[in-house]
Amino acid sequence: MGRIKTDRFMRVSGHDGIWAAGDAALIPLVEQPAEDPSDYAPQTAQFAVREGRQLADNLIAKAKAESSSPSPIRRKARSPRSA
């Protein structure tokens, strides 16, 4: 089964007033995502916690008629392996 496609604000594409986060959501980490899985948030608890915090901030902003923010979540760069 697929994931729910969202924009960087975690809004479900094509549905006003619906958001998704966590391992059910396909959240892009870049402005113009490609098919590369690294362009999207992975399905991990660590990312879900961060997504939840950002989504809560965005829902509060929406309720107050303020602007929301795109997900600031980024993958950490992997360090090169020792030879």
Helices and strands as residue ranges (DSSP letters): E 4-5, G 22-24, E 25-26, G 37-39, H 45-63
